[in-house]
Amino acid sequence: MDGYNEDFWKALDELVSNSEIVIDRPRGSAHPRFPNFIYKVDYGYLKDTASMDGGGIDVWVGSGEKKIDAIMCIVDLMKKDSEIKILVGCTEEEKLEVYKTHNETQYMKGVLIRR
């Protein structure tokens, strides 16, 4: 078994296509609690969905074709939680920025899983 599950990706496709993407942290904006952190890729969530942090499922939306490219699986040691972030339409450069964002501190680590 190679670990690839097409049904997983189809389920994500269905979830995203049936949800409104809300970009509440556009590229170039500052994080609300950490003003020195500037978003390099649009960041938001899927409206009317649920994630571990009590908010909607997080999405990174890039400048490419609006399809699901990858996910980031995150462990946050400060919040003591884990979750996934869906990457939609991210170029290779944008995927690298998202990856670096989730691995630049000692408190958060993530793995990028490509479709």
Backbone hydrogen bonds, N-H to C=O, Kabsch-Sander energy under -0.5 kcal/mol:
donor,donor_aa,acceptor,acceptor_aa,energy
8,F,5,N,-0.9
9,W,5,N,-1.4
10,K,6,E,-2.4
11,A,7,D,-2.3
12,L,8,F,-2.1
13,D,9,W,-2.5
14,E,10,K,-2.4
15,L,11,A,-2.5
16,V,12,L,-2.8
17,S,13,D,-2.7
18,N,14,E,-1.7
19,S,16,V,-1.5
22,V,20,E,-0.6
22,V,45,Y,-2.9
23,I,21,I,-0.6
24,D,22,V,-0.9
24,D,43,Y,-0.6
25,R,43,Y,-2.1
28,G,39,Y,-3.7
29,S,26,P,-2.4
31,H,34,F,-0.8
31,H,37,F,-2.4
37,F,34,F,-2.5
38,I,36,N,-0.6
39,Y,29,S,-2.8
42,D,61,V,-0.8
43,Y,25,R,-1.8
44,G,59,V,-2.7
45,Y,22,V,-2.2
46,L,57,I,-2.1
47,K,20,E,-3.0
47,K,45,Y,-0.6
49,T,46,L,-1.0
51,S,55,G,-1.9
54,G,51,S,-2.0
57,I,46,L,-0.5
58,D,84,I,-0.6
59,V,44,G,-2.2
60,W,86,I,-2.8
61,V,42,D,-2.2
62,G,60,W,-0.6
62,G,88,V,-2.9
64,G,89,G,-3.3
67,K,65,E,-2.5
69,D,87,L,-2.3
70,A,87,L,-1.0
71,I,113,I,-2.2
72,M,85,K,-2.5
73,C,111,V,-2.4
74,I,72,M,-0.6
74,I,83,E,-3.1
75,V,109,K,-2.9
76,D,81,D,-2.9
77,L,75,V,-0.6
77,L,107,Y,-3.7
78,M,107,Y,-0.6
80,K,76,D,-1.2
81,D,76,D,-1.7
83,E,74,I,-1.5
85,K,72,M,-2.1
86,I,58,D,-2.5
87,L,70,A,-2.7
88,V,60,W,-3.1
88,V,86,I,-0.6
89,G,67,K,-3.0
89,G,87,L,-0.5
95,K,91,T,-2.6
96,L,92,E,-2.1
97,E,93,E,-2.0
98,V,94,E,-2.5
99,Y,95,K,-2.7
100,K,96,L,-2.8
101,T,97,E,-2.5
102,H,98,V,-1.8
103,N,100,K,-1.5
104,E,100,K,-0.7
104,E,101,T,-0.6
109,K,75,V,-2.3
111,V,73,C,-1.9
113,I,71,I,-3.0
113,I,111,V,-0.6
114,R,112,L,-0.6
115,R,69,D,-2.8
